[in-house]
Amino acid sequence: MNRKYIVLIAAFVLNSVMATSQEKPAVSAEELAKKLSNPVAALISVPFQDNMDIGIGTYNGSKNTLNFQPVIPLSLSGKLNLITRYIIPIVSQRNITGQGASQSGLSDAVVSAWFSPAEAKNGLTWGLGPVFLVPIATNDLLGTKKFGVGPTALVLKQSHGWTVGGLVNQIWSVAGDASRSDVNQMFIQPFFSYNWKSGAGVSVNTEITRNWTAANTAAFVIPALTAVTKMGTQIVSFAVGPRIQVAAPSGAKADLGVRAAVTLVFPK
């Protein structure tokens, strides 16, 4: 079942990318950077986001999470888009669950779908729709073994190179392994960025996860430097910066973290 999910998602991404690549758009680096700062922009992008945390908890553990998270927009009408995002985490960790213990494989996928206006008004745009937790984890210690669903929403304002906004979702488990804890989790992500005409930029994301079932919170502040460039004919965005953990469940705080991301961009 896990392989089927991956194959279906990969095929969807490939078909969309191939269709888009037939076009020859002339889009400036500034405009691309602006769209990449907007989660509901009508822009196909394929980010590979790597998160490394070390010095975690009692056993001084380490954890690397590579998020494969394609964003695919669908035009529903002249006034309405459906923006879909698929986050598939590939995890490798050591000394997290016990001294000398290690796990690696897929974690659960999160699939979001935002209905959003095709055109922003005065730089203001929004998105609203469902979010799904899909239990594709290949290791019991890397996933919930629960299928979940809930609402997701975002709003942002762009003006004079600035992007300021926030994203929120809430997931409740509705099916899955009865022996595992229920999922009741909220994710909040305030963000802002500034982009220059060259396509270079700076950004700050704050990522807060509240586990209502376990009554704990994890939070990171992630400043980053960003850039948009070309590698041959392929448009690519880069981002790098520290992951600063400011809150964590008891005994699970990381001493140091870093995020690096490479995004393949396919303008429409």
Sequence and secondary structure as in RCSB ss.txt:
>XXXX:A:sequence
MNRKYIVLIAAFVLNSVMATSQEKPAVSAEELAKKLSNPVAALISVPFQDNMDIGIGTYNGSKNTLNFQPVIPLS
LSGKLNLITRYIIPIVSQRNITGQGASQSGLSDAVVSAWFSPAEAKNGLTWGLGPVFLVPIATNDLLGTKKFGVG
PTALVLKQSHGWTVGGLVNQIWSVAGDASRSDVNQMFIQPFFSYNWKSGAGVSVNTEITRNWTAANTAAFVIPAL
TAVTKMGTQIVSFAVGPRIQVAAPSGAKADLGVRAAVTLVFPK
>XXXX:A:secstr
 HHHHHHHHHHHHHHHHHHHTTS     HHHHHHHHT TTSS EEEEEEEEEEEEETTTTEEEEEEEE  EEEEE
 SSSEEEEEEEEEEEEEEESSSSTT EEEEE  EEEEEEEEESS BTTEEEEEEEEEEE   SSGGG   EEEEE
EEEEEEEEETTEEEEEEEEEEEEEEE TTS   EEEEEEEEEEEE TTS EEEEEEEEEEETTTTEEEEEEEEEE
EEEEEETTEEEEEEEEE EEEE STT   SEEEEEEEEEEE  
